[in-house]
Amino acid sequence: MNVRALLFASYADALGQPAVQLTLPEGATVGDAVTRLRGMPGGASLPASPLVAVNLSYVKPSATLVHGDELALIPPVAGG
């Protein structure tokens, strides 16, 4: 199945692109997708358990993905 991962701020900088198309086996989880992203060039700087939304809803790493899902990896926010 194919899912799209959206990357923002430092995550996009680390992987050198704002979005990545991932091909994963049926039944893959959000955690599996994050592991795949962390294995890409530059991906080692991503946290093991980032905040993730799937189709605009926050989910846990154990959430199962389906073909066509859109993941958004949300980086930590700081400011004043």
N, C-alpha and C positions, 0 to 999 in steps of 0.2 A: 504494500500500500504506500501511497505517497502522502506526506504531510509537509506543510510549510512552516518553518521556524522564523519568526521575526526577531531581530536582534536590535537593541537600542544602546546608545551611548557607548560605554566602555566595552560592552559585549560585541557590538558591531565593529568597533575598532580592533578588538582582539582577533576576530575572524576575517576582517577586511571586507565585510559586506553586510548590508542591512537585512538580508533574508537568505535563507538556505532551504533548498528543496531536499527532503530526506526520503529515502526509500527504506521502509522498515517492514519486518514480517507482520502478518496479521496477528492481532493480539498484543502488539507492542504497547508499552506503557510510556508515560511521560518521562519516567526515569531512564528508560531505554533510549529515548530521543536525546536526552541530556548527555548520556554516556556517549552516544554517537557524535554529538557536537563537540564534546570534550576531547574526542580522539582526532578531530580535524586539526590541521595546522593552525596554531594560535589558540586552540580551544582549551588547552591545559590551564589557562588563566581564568576560565569560567569556574564558578563555585560548583561543588558536587551537587548541591541542592538549591538552585536558584528559585526565586519566586516565579511561577509559571502560570499563565492563563491559557486556556484552550477555548477558542471560539468566544472570547471576551468574558470567560468565567474563571476565577482562580481555582486551581486544582492541586491535588497532592501528587507526588511522584508516582504513586500506584495507580493513578487514573489510566484507563485503557483508551488508546487512540483508535480512530477509525479513518479510513481513506478520506482525504480531503480536509482533515482538521487543520486548523491554523493555531500554532503555538506562539505565544509571545513570552520571551524571557525578559523579566522585569529587573533591571539593575537596581542596586540600592540608591536611594535618593538622599542627598545632603543639601543643606542650604541654610540660609539664615534670614 
